[in-house]
Amino acid sequence: MPIRTTINKGRVPVKIYTDQVEYGALNQLANIAQLPIVHSHIAAMPDVHMGIGATVGSVIPTLGAIIPAAVGVDIGCGMNAVRLTLKASQLPESLRRIRSAIEAAVPVGFDVHSRPSIQRKSVAQLDAELDAILGKHPGLTKMQKPQVWAKQLGTLGGGNHFIELCIDESQDVWIMLHSGSRGIGNVIGRYFISLAKKDAQRHQLHLPDKDLAYFSEGADHFDDYVQAVEWAQDYALVNRREMMRLVVDAIRPHLPGFQVSKEAINCHHNYVARETHFGEQVFLTRKGAIAAGKDQLGIIPGSMGAKSFIVRGKGNAESFCSCSHGAGRKMSRTQAKRQFNHADMEAQTRGVECRKDKGVLDEIPGAYKDIDEVMANQSDLVEVVHTLKQVVCVKG
């Protein structure tokens, strides 16, 4: 579908690909549209919902500046999916051992590997780049010890991060996972968001929301932030790649012989990149959105009880060649825990081998928007290549 709603309450319009937007998200979008650094317009994806400062599901082009809180603290969070040379009929009747094997191989929540799971020489460049960043900003080491990042490579984290075994429309088996830059990305995000706020206060920058403080090119911390955020985005890619290796190795003993036949994509959906749109080179922040350039492959996951999609971008200019990053929440985690119970979780995840206890109740499918409706609202942004249904889900 085309753009459903346009709001004009700032310097630039906000073009929204859904007509269902909560009041708080509309206010956040209007606030961003007031900033003098925004170019052309803001695009809001069909999964749009409130975030901290900037709206989740928004695409923000800025001229010579970046808003750290729009990039967020889960820097480089995104998806990875691979197809296996296995058919659904080759899976065991009970998938409990598969889930247990994944959980044993990949630390979740706050857990880390007892020692690095990846050889340090293979991430030597990441090591050197991090040392350079810490040399300029030793305050980062007070928030997390430098050696921790190596033990967190190949770990899932918590919240809405997941690892899934899925079946597509041809009965092919896929592994799909969702995670980002872990603790070190969170530390980098929080540290530079704080610096941006202090700079804005020092320079008496008038902002509609203090969380929208930004660094401009030439400012004290701009280059350092760009270096740090690009490092965290690279770390996130490596983290997903290492997790995928661990998962493949973990499930291999429990299944007939197989090969990895295709990597769909390893893509960010919380990140900033240099791109050209509407005649200007901009810093394009996708906060809860993926790149959907012409023929570019991407991954749009649903909730832990719904469908997910491998998609091909249509290169829609009005969306800045972007699409949604998932279904998007329709209620807060607190509200989900109040509204649903264990029986609801059992019903909504029937047929999926996963945790069903109260510890994951905030991730219940009912807390998310209808993924089919989200996909219908972005039919002019992407086309569906594969439809995946999970049969195993490991949550953080």
C-alpha positions as CSV (number, residue, x, y, z in Angstrom):
1,M,0.0,0.0,0.0
2,P,1.1,3.6,-0.4
3,I,1.7,6.1,2.4
4,R,-1.3,6.0,4.7
5,T,-0.8,9.1,6.8
6,T,1.2,12.3,6.5
7,I,1.6,14.7,9.5
8,N,2.9,18.2,9.1
9,K,3.8,19.5,12.5
10,G,7.4,20.3,12.1
11,R,10.0,21.6,9.6
12,V,9.5,18.5,7.4
13,P,6.6,16.1,6.9
14,V,6.3,12.7,8.4
15,K,5.1,10.0,6.0
16,I,3.6,7.0,7.7
17,Y,2.9,3.5,6.2
18,T,0.1,2.7,8.6
19,D,-3.0,4.4,9.9
20,Q,-2.6,2.9,13.4
21,V,-0.1,4.9,15.4
22,E,-0.2,5.5,19.1
23,Y,-0.4,9.1,20.4
24,G,3.0,9.0,22.0
25,A,4.7,7.8,18.8
26,L,3.0,10.5,16.8
27,N,4.4,13.1,19.3
28,Q,7.9,11.6,19.0
29,L,7.7,11.7,15.2
30,A,6.5,15.4,15.3
31,N,9.4,16.3,17.6
32,I,12.0,14.8,15.3
33,A,10.5,16.6,12.4
34,Q,11.2,19.9,14.1
35,L,15.0,19.4,14.2
36,P,17.0,21.7,11.8
37,I,19.2,18.8,10.7
38,V,16.5,16.6,9.2
39,H,16.4,16.4,5.4
40,S,13.3,16.0,3.1
41,H,11.0,14.1,5.4
42,I,10.8,11.3,8.0
43,A,9.4,7.8,7.0
44,A,7.6,5.8,9.6
45,M,7.3,2.1,9.0
46,P,4.1,0.0,9.5
47,D,5.5,-1.4,12.8
48,V,6.1,2.0,14.3
49,H,5.8,2.5,18.0
50,M,7.2,4.6,20.9
51,G,10.8,4.4,21.7
52,I,13.1,6.5,23.9
53,G,13.3,9.9,22.3
54,A,13.1,8.6,18.7
55,T,10.3,6.3,17.5
56,V,11.0,2.7,16.8
57,G,10.2,2.0,13.2
58,S,11.4,5.4,11.9
59,V,13.8,6.3,9.2
60,I,15.6,9.6,9.8
61,P,17.8,11.4,7.2
62,T,20.1,14.0,8.8
63,L,22.5,16.5,7.2
64,G,26.0,16.6,8.7
65,A,24.7,15.3,12.1
66,I,23.7,12.2,13.9
67,I,21.2,11.7,16.8
68,P,22.8,9.0,19.1
69,A,19.5,8.2,20.9
70,A,17.9,7.6,17.5
71,V,20.5,5.0,16.7
72,G,19.8,3.7,20.2
73,V,21.8,1.5,22.6
74,D,21.3,-1.9,20.9
75,I,23.6,-0.6,18.1
76,G,23.6,-2.9,15.1
77,C,20.8,-5.1,16.3
78,G,19.5,-7.2,13.4
79,M,18.9,-10.5,11.8
80,N,20.7,-13.5,10.2
81,A,19.1,-16.4,8.5
82,V,20.4,-19.5,6.6
83,R,18.6,-22.2,4.7
84,L,19.7,-25.8,5.4
85,T,19.6,-28.8,3.0
86,L,17.0,-30.4,5.2
87,K,13.2,-30.9,4.8
88,A,10.7,-30.6,7.6
89,S,10.0,-34.4,7.3
90,Q,13.6,-35.0,8.4
91,L,13.1,-33.3,11.8
92,P,12.5,-35.5,14.9
93,E,9.0,-35.7,16.2
94,S,10.2,-34.0,19.5
95,L,12.3,-30.9,19.1
96,R,13.1,-30.6,22.8
97,R,16.7,-31.9,22.3
98,I,17.2,-29.3,19.5
99,R,16.2,-26.5,21.7
100,S,18.3,-27.8,24.6
101,A,21.4,-28.1,22.3
102,I,21.0,-24.5,21.1
103,E,20.6,-23.3,24.7
104,A,23.7,-25.2,25.8
105,A,25.8,-23.7,22.9
106,V,24.7,-20.1,23.0
107,P,24.6,-18.1,26.3
108,V,21.4,-16.1,26.7
109,G,20.3,-13.2,28.9
110,F,23.3,-11.9,30.9
111,D,25.3,-15.1,30.5
112,V,28.6,-15.1,28.5
113,H,31.1,-17.7,27.3
114,S,33.6,-18.9,29.9
115,R,36.3,-18.0,27.4
116,P,36.1,-16.5,23.9
117,S,34.4,-18.8,21.5
118,I,36.1,-17.2,18.5
119,Q,39.9,-17.0,17.9
120,R,41.2,-13.5,18.8
121,K,43.3,-13.4,15.6
122,S,40.1,-13.5,13.5
123,V,38.9,-10.4,15.2
124,A,42.2,-8.6,15.6
125,Q,41.0,-5.6,13.7
126,L,38.0,-5.2,16.0
127,D,40.5,-5.5,18.9
128,A,42.7,-2.7,17.5
129,E,39.8,-0.4,16.7
130,L,38.3,-0.9,20.2
131,D,41.7,0.0,21.8
132,A,41.8,3.2,19.8
133,I,38.2,4.1,20.9
134,L,39.0,3.4,24.6
135,G,42.2,5.4,24.3
136,K,40.2,8.5,23.5
137,H,37.3,7.7,25.9
138,P,38.6,5.8,29.0
139,G,35.3,6.5,30.6
140,L,33.9,3.6,28.6
141,T,36.0,1.1,30.5
142,K,34.3,2.2,33.8
143,M,31.0,1.0,32.3
144,Q,32.3,-2.4,31.0
145,K,35.7,-4.1,31.1
146,P,37.3,-4.3,27.7
147,Q,37.9,-8.1,28.0
148,V,34.1,-8.7,28.4
149,W,33.3,-8.0,24.7
150,A,35.3,-11.0,23.6
151,K,33.4,-13.4,25.8
152,Q,30.1,-11.9,24.6
153,L,30.8,-12.6,21.0
154,G,28.4,-15.4,20.0
155,T,25.8,-14.7,22.8
156,L,22.1,-13.9,22.4
157,G,21.2,-11.4,25.1
158,G,17.7,-10.9,26.4
159,G,14.5,-9.1,25.6
160,N,13.2,-9.7,22.1
161,H,16.3,-11.4,20.9
162,F,15.8,-15.0,19.7
163,I,17.1,-18.0,17.8
164,E,14.6,-20.0,15.8
165,L,14.4,-23.1,13.6
166,C,11.8,-22.4,10.9
167,I,10.0,-24.2,8.0
168,D,9.3,-22.3,4.8
169,E,6.6,-22.7,2.2
170,S,8.6,-25.5,0.4
171,Q,9.1,-27.4,3.7
172,D,12.8,-26.3,3.7
173,V,14.4,-25.8,7.2
174,W,16.0,-22.5,8.1
175,I,17.9,-21.1,11.1
176,M,17.0,-17.5,11.9
177,L,18.4,-15.4,14.8
178,H,18.0,-11.9,16.1
179,S,20.7,-10.0,18.2
180,G,23.0,-7.1,18.2
181,S,26.2,-5.6,19.7
182,R,25.5,-6.9,23.3
183,G,26.8,-5.1,26.3
184,I,29.6,-3.2,24.6
185,G,27.1,-1.7,22.1
186,N,24.8,-0.7,25.0
187,V,27.8,0.9,26.8
188,I,28.8,2.9,23.7
189,G,25.3,4.0,23.1
190,R,24.6,5.2,26.6
191,Y,28.0,6.9,26.9
192,F,27.6,9.0,23.7
193,I,23.9,9.8,24.3
194,S,25.1,11.3,27.6
195,L,27.8,13.3,25.9
196,A,25.4,14.6,23.3
197,K,23.0,15.8,26.0
198,K,25.8,17.5,27.8
199,D,27.0,19.2,24.6
200,A,23.4,20.3,23.9
201,Q,23.1,21.9,27.3
202,R,26.5,23.6,27.1
203,H,25.7,25.1,23.7
204,Q,22.1,25.9,24.8
205,L,20.7,23.9,22.0
206,H,16.9,24.2,22.0
207,L,15.4,20.7,21.5
208,P,11.8,19.5,21.6
209,D,13.1,16.5,23.6
210,K,16.4,16.3,25.4
211,D,16.8,12.7,24.1
212,L,17.1,14.2,20.6
213,A,20.5,15.8,21.3
214,Y,22.8,15.4,18.3
215,F,26.4,15.7,17.3
216,S,27.1,17.9,14.3
217,E,30.1,17.4,11.9
218,G,33.1,19.3,13.3
219,A,31.7,19.1,16.9
220,D,33.9,17.8,19.7
221,H,32.7,14.2,19.7
222,F,31.2,13.7,16.2
223,D,34.1,11.8,14.7
224,D,34.6,9.6,17.8
225,Y,30.9,8.7,17.9
226,V,31.0,7.7,14.2
227,Q,34.1,5.6,14.8
228,A,32.4,3.9,17.9
229,V,29.0,3.3,16.3
230,E,30.6,1.8,13.2
231,W,32.7,-0.5,15.4
232,A,29.6,-1.6,17.3
233,Q,27.8,-2.3,14.0
234,D,30.7,-4.4,12.8
235,Y,30.7,-6.3,16.2
236,A,27.0,-7.0,15.8
237,L,27.6,-8.6,12.4
238,V,30.4,-10.8,13.8
239,N,28.3,-11.7,16.8
240,R,25.4,-12.9,14.6
241,R,27.8,-14.8,12.4
242,E,29.5,-16.5,15.4
243,M,26.1,-17.4,16.9
244,M,25.0,-19.0,13.6
245,R,28.2,-21.1,13.6
246,L,27.5,-22.2,17.1
247,V,23.9,-23.1,16.4
248,V,24.7,-25.1,13.3
249,D,27.4,-27.1,15.1
250,A,25.0,-27.7,18.1
251,I,22.1,-29.1,16.1
252,R,24.2,-31.2,13.7
253,P,24.5,-34.3,16.0
254,H,20.7,-34.4,16.4
255,L,19.8,-34.3,12.7
256,P,20.5,-36.1,9.5
257,G,23.6,-34.9,7.6
258,F,23.0,-31.4,6.2
259,Q,24.7,-28.4,4.6
260,V,24.1,-24.7,4.8
261,S,22.7,-24.0,1.4
262,K,22.2,-20.3,1.5
263,E,22.7,-17.2,3.7
264,A,19.6,-15.0,3.2
265,I,21.2,-12.0,4.7
266,N,23.0,-10.7,7.8
267,C,21.3,-7.3,8.2
268,H,21.1,-4.5,10.8
269,H,17.8,-2.8,11.8
270,N,19.2,-0.4,14.4
271,Y,22.0,1.6,12.7
272,V,23.2,4.6,10.9
273,A,24.8,4.7,7.4
274,R,26.0,7.2,4.9
275,E,23.6,7.2,2.0
276,T,22.3,9.6,-0.7
277,H,18.6,10.5,-0.8
278,F,16.7,13.2,-2.6
279,G,19.9,14.8,-3.9
280,E,21.8,15.0,-0.6
281,Q,24.4,12.7,1.1
282,V,22.9,12.1,4.5
283,F,23.4,10.1,7.6
284,L,20.4,7.8,7.5
285,T,19.3,6.3,10.8
286,R,17.1,3.3,10.6
287,K,15.7,2.8,14.1
288,G,13.8,-0.4,13.8
289,A,13.9,-0.6,10.0
290,I,15.9,-2.5,7.4
291,A,17.4,-1.5,4.1
292,A,15.1,-2.4,1.2
293,G,17.0,-1.2,-1.9
294,K,16.0,-2.6,-5.3
295,D,16.4,-6.4,-5.2
296,Q,18.1,-6.2,-1.8
297,L,17.2,-9.2,0.5
298,G,16.1,-8.7,4.1
299,I,14.4,-10.4,7.0
300,I,11.2,-9.4,8.7
301,P,10.4,-11.5,11.7
302,G,7.0,-11.9,13.3
303,S,6.4,-12.7,17.0
304,M,7.4,-16.0,18.5
305,G,4.1,-17.6,17.5
306,A,3.6,-16.0,14.0
307,K,5.2,-16.1,10.6
308,S,8.4,-14.4,9.5
309,F,9.5,-13.4,6.0
310,I,12.5,-13.3,3.7
311,V,11.8,-10.2,1.5
312,R,13.2,-8.5,-1.6
313,G,13.3,-4.7,-1.6
314,K,11.6,-2.6,-4.2
315,G,13.8,0.5,-3.7
316,N,11.0,2.8,-2.8
317,A,12.4,6.3,-2.6
318,E,9.7,7.7,-0.3
319,S,10.7,5.2,2.4
320,F,14.4,5.9,1.9
321,C,14.6,2.4,0.5
322,S,13.5,0.9,3.8
323,C,10.9,-1.3,5.3
324,S,9.8,-2.5,8.7
325,H,12.0,-4.6,11.0
326,G,9.3,-6.8,12.4
327,A,5.7,-6.8,13.6
328,G,6.3,-4.1,16.2
329,R,4.9,-4.0,19.7
330,K,1.3,-2.9,20.3
331,M,1.7,-2.9,24.1
332,S,4.4,-2.4,26.6
333,R,6.1,-5.3,28.4
334,T,4.5,-4.3,31.7
335,Q,1.0,-4.2,30.0
336,A,1.6,-7.6,28.4
337,K,2.5,-9.2,31.8
338,R,-0.7,-7.7,33.3
339,Q,-3.0,-8.7,30.5
340,F,-1.8,-12.3,29.7
341,N,-1.1,-15.4,31.7
342,H,0.6,-18.8,31.3
343,A,-2.4,-20.3,29.6
344,D,-2.4,-17.6,27.0
345,M,1.2,-18.2,26.3
346,E,0.6,-21.9,25.9
347,A,-2.3,-21.2,23.5
348,Q,-0.5,-18.6,21.4
349,T,2.7,-20.6,21.0
350,R,1.1,-24.0,20.4
351,G,3.2,-26.1,18.0
352,V,6.4,-24.2,18.9
353,E,9.1,-25.8,21.1
354,C,9.9,-22.8,23.3
355,R,9.8,-21.5,26.9
356,K,6.3,-20.8,28.0
357,D,6.9,-19.6,31.5
358,K,6.2,-16.2,33.0
359,G,9.8,-15.1,32.4
360,V,9.0,-14.7,28.7
361,L,5.3,-13.5,29.1
362,D,6.3,-10.0,27.9
363,E,7.2,-11.6,24.5
364,I,3.8,-13.3,24.0
365,P,2.6,-13.0,20.4
366,G,-0.5,-11.0,21.6
367,A,1.8,-8.1,22.6
368,Y,2.8,-7.6,19.0
369,K,1.0,-6.2,15.9
370,D,-0.5,-8.6,13.3
371,I,2.4,-9.4,11.0
372,D,0.1,-10.0,8.1
373,E,-1.3,-6.5,8.4
374,V,2.2,-5.0,8.7
375,M,3.2,-6.8,5.5
376,A,0.1,-5.6,3.7
377,N,0.9,-2.0,4.6
378,Q,4.3,-2.2,3.0
379,S,3.5,-4.1,-0.2
380,D,5.0,-1.2,-2.2
381,L,8.3,-1.5,-0.2
382,V,9.0,-5.2,-0.4
383,E,7.9,-8.4,-2.0
384,V,7.9,-11.7,-0.1
385,V,10.4,-14.3,-1.2
386,H,9.9,-16.9,1.5
387,T,7.4,-17.3,4.3
388,L,8.8,-19.0,7.5
389,K,7.0,-20.5,10.4
390,Q,9.1,-21.3,13.5
391,V,9.0,-24.7,15.2
392,V,11.7,-24.0,17.8
393,C,12.3,-20.7,19.5
394,V,15.0,-19.9,22.0
395,K,14.5,-16.6,23.8
396,G,17.0,-14.5,25.8
